[in-house]
């Protein structure tokens, strides 16, 4: 799975933050919407998380052993097809 150019730009900024906190653990979440079968979405979320992990290791100078993938296929919450905390977790926080 490839990383879109706009996502690569954002990942470059994330890599800077990660490098400035050299001992902090890294957790990478892959998200999907609720369309499609749950098994398909689970696999897609795993692929997305792995793509980000690989990009950070290859292009961001991040040791992949620091990163833990956490795939998160869509879940139904409060009648909405998205996790209400998704935007918060998208940010890089030390």
VEXMI-95468 format. One line per field, with one value per residue (C-alpha): chain; x, y negated, z; residue number from 1; residue in one letter. Coordinates in Angstrom, 1 decimal, always signed. Each point is the difference from the previous one (the first is absolute). Example, Ala and Ser with C-alpha at 12.3 -4.5 7.8 and 13.67 -1.06 7.14 Angstrom:
BEGIN
kette c(A A)
c1 c(+12.3 +1.4)
c2 c(+4.5 -3.4)
c3 c(+7.8 -0.7)
nr c(1 2)
rest c(A S)
This chain:
BEGIN
kette c(A A A A A A A A A A A A A A A A A A A A A A A A A A A A A A A A A A A A A A A A A A A A A A A A A A A A A A A A A A A A A A A A A A A A A A A A A A A A A A A A A A A A A A A A A A A A A A)
c1 c(+0.0 +1.4 -0.1 -1.7 +2.2 -2.1 +0.3 +3.8 +0.3 -2.0 +2.1 +3.2 -1.2 -1.0 +3.5 +1.5 -2.0 +0.8 +3.7 -0.1 -1.3 +2.5 -1.0 -3.8 -1.9 -1.9 -3.5 -1.3 -3.7 -1.6 -3.6 -2.8 -3.6 -2.8 -0.6 +0.8 +0.3 +1.6 +2.7 +0.9 +0.1 +2.2 +2.5 -0.1 +0.7 +2.9 +1.5 -0.4 +1.7 +2.8 +0.4 +0.5 +2.4 +2.1 -0.1 +1.3 +2.8 +1.0 -0.5 -0.3 +3.1 -2.1 +1.1 -3.0 +0.6 -1.3 -3.3 -3.0 -2.8 -3.5 -2.5 -3.5 -2.7 -3.1 -2.3 -3.6 +0.0 -2.9 -1.7 +3.0 +2.4 +3.2 +1.9 -0.6 +3.7 +1.5 +0.9 +1.8 +2.0 +1.0 +2.2 +3.5 +0.3 +3.0)
c2 c(+0.0 -3.4 -3.3 -2.9 -3.1 -2.1 +2.7 +0.2 -3.7 +0.5 +3.0 -2.0 -2.4 +2.9 +1.5 -3.2 +0.1 +3.7 -0.6 -2.8 +2.5 +2.8 +2.2 -0.3 +3.1 -0.4 +1.4 -0.1 +0.5 +0.8 -1.0 +0.9 -1.1 +2.4 +0.8 +3.5 +3.2 +0.0 +2.4 -2.1 -3.2 +1.7 +1.1 -3.5 -1.7 +2.4 -0.9 -3.7 +0.2 +2.1 -2.5 -2.8 +2.0 +0.9 -3.6 -1.4 +2.6 -0.5 -3.8 -1.4 +1.4 +1.8 +3.4 +2.2 +2.1 -3.0 +0.1 +2.1 +0.4 -0.2 +0.7 -1.4 +0.9 -2.1 +0.4 -1.2 -2.7 -2.2 +0.7 -1.4 +1.8 -1.4 +0.0 -3.3 -0.2 +0.7 -3.6 -0.3 +3.2 -1.3 -2.6 +0.7 -0.4 +0.7)
c3 c(+0.0 -0.9 +1.8 -1.7 -0.6 +2.4 +2.7 -0.6 +0.8 +3.2 +0.9 -0.5 +2.7 +2.3 -0.5 +1.2 +3.2 +0.5 -0.5 +2.6 +2.6 -0.6 +2.9 -0.3 -1.3 -3.2 -0.7 -3.5 -0.6 -3.3 -0.5 -2.5 -0.5 +0.6 -3.7 -1.0 +1.9 +3.5 -1.1 -3.0 +2.2 +2.6 -2.6 -1.6 +3.4 +0.6 -3.4 +0.6 +3.4 -1.5 -2.9 +2.4 +2.1 -3.1 -1.3 +3.4 +0.0 -3.6 -0.4 +3.5 +1.6 +2.7 +1.3 -0.8 +3.1 +2.0 -1.7 +0.8 -2.5 +1.3 -2.8 +0.7 -2.5 +0.2 +2.9 +0.4 +2.8 +1.0 -3.4 -1.8 -2.3 +1.5 +3.2 +1.8 +1.1 -3.4 -0.7 +3.3 -0.6 -3.4 +1.7 +1.0 +3.8 +2.1)
nr c(1 2 3 4 5 6 7 8 9 10 11 12 13 14 15 16 17 18 19 20 21 22 23 24 25 26 27 28 29 30 31 32 33 34 35 36 37 38 39 40 41 42 43 44 45 46 47 48 49 50 51 52 53 54 55 56 57 58 59 60 61 62 63 64 65 66 67 68 69 70 71 72 73 74 75 76 77 78 79 80 81 82 83 84 85 86 87 88 89 90 91 92 93 94)
rest c(X X X X X X X X X X X X X X X X X X X X X X X X X X X X X X X X X X X X X X X X X X X X X X X X X X X X X X X X X X X X X X X X X X X X X X X X X X X X X X X X X X X X X X X X X X X X X X)
